């Protein structure tokens, strides 16, 4: 393979990565909208934001359905980060709603 062929191939792969990243972005935003709805339901009945059992269910779901090449540990780290960001969003929204309710 020549340098030019390698660069062309890299450009092609990077274009694929860019497209996949946009798909991931759309899915993360879709997941976030669902998490926002979950947060509203939890808040309406005063349930805690953090649910360790549910997080374990998420980890089990993704690891049991994984056919690689990502390993279980990598998947758990990725989903821990996603869940942490979603939990932070719920906390922020709950705090903002609480502040709004106090000002009324």
Buried (B, 14 or more C-beta within 10 A) or exposed (E): EEEEEEEEEEEEEEEEEEEEEEEEEEEEEEBBEEBEEBBEEBBEEEEEBEBEEEBEEBBEEBBEEEEEEBEEEEBBEEBEEBBEBBBEBBEEBBEEEEEEEEEE
